[in-house]
Amino acid sequence: MKLSIQHSTEYRYSERVKHSTQYLRLTPRPSPRQRVLSWELDLPEQAEEGSDGYNNILHVLTLDRPHQQIALTVKGEVEITDEDSEDSDHRLSPLVFTRPTLLTESNAALDELAHRHDGASQGDRLERLSESILQGMPFTPGVTSVASNAREAWKLGKGVCQDHTHVFLACCRALGMPARYVSGYLYSKDSEHVASHAWAEVWQYDTWKTFDVTNQTCQPRHHLKLAVGMDYMDACPVRGVRFGGGVESLEAVALVNRTVSDSTQ
């Protein structure tokens, strides 16, 4: 399947920003599962390209001149080659991803959720866990923020893909299972579906396996991976710091479409 992506992000500020630095994880790394045919970043200044500690492609954009707006645009085409292909990047020990973070710390309620399906096989256990999370916190936009942690989201009983993923990670790590956060894009025929997406991967049988709680699937056939990390803060597409600027507003639009010439299923 060939997918075309258009993603624009625009920050506006009520006052002038004296200096800002943006860390951009907006470029997919090629893998057996995804072949990058073209990819282009349109940025206000030249950014420095490198890799972060999780081997994500990282661009660092520094603006030293005063500004009240930052516009970031991504365009590209990627072929999703095989939903069953393994992720071959094993540079970090999976045990790194057993450590809880501020966004994925467990508590008594999450521990109970994690152990709710004890006795099932590992694969069935995680699928049932995924089902229980979605049942316990239906997809509800606008009730949480990027700072909401797993404990808060589970108690609220509502959330979005980021919250589903954080709760899933908290449970997996409470069970001693390596699990990591994934940011990326999702293709859907439903035009109302949010194209920017987050899901989890769990280390099973010497490879990373997909668990998309929001969509209740373990088949990443429509998923385009951008970055991985311990939680949202490690893998979010754009994260930055600034001096000045007053009140910030954000507008982001991501469109993922199937390439017209693509005839695969």
Order of alpha helices (4+ residues) and beta strands (2+ residues): beta-beta-beta-beta-beta-alpha-alpha-alpha-alpha-beta-beta-beta-beta-alpha-beta-beta
